[in-house]
Amino acid sequence: MFDNLGQIDAEGIDLSLIYTSKLGPGNIKVFGSYSYVDGAYEENSFPLPFTASHKYKFNITYRQENWFISPSIYWIDESYNGDIPEPDLVPDYTLVNLYAGIEKIADSFSVYLRVDNLLDEKYFTTGGGGSSTFAESPQDLRTAMLSVKYSF
């Protein structure tokens, strides 16, 4: 069971940038973001549980006529679980994802491919459930989804 550990002292910042432009015969959109959180419990200086101090996200989408490709990269800093007084450290990880598609093939069909965790990174996040907290919860391996859309 979790105990109420009192007040926290935290501060942080979120920054993002979006840039769009024409590139050759198509368009490009670049997105990047950074998040920072620093904090601890006021009474005992334990680190904030389940909170990565740094997160970076980067995405590029190139679109031309009826097709697009959109790779993205996420880097999540190490974090701690909620086991007080000795929290376990869960390592940082990097994910690469890919989304692509061809739209309005023969005016009716569109095909999309989404691949999460493209490089098949083995990673963990802090997690909890029930009456105990898990130091590390394994996350999904590479996952691919192909979808077809028919419009009428």
Buried (B, 14 or more C-beta within 10 A) or exposed (E): EEEEBEEBEEEEEEEEEEEEEEEEEBBBBBBBBBBBBBBEBEEEEBBBBBBBBBBBBBBBBBBEEEBBBBBBBBBBBEBBBBBBEEBBEBEBBEBBBBBBBBBEEEEEEBBBBBBBBBEEBEBBBBBBEEEEBBBBBEBEEEEEEEEEEEEE
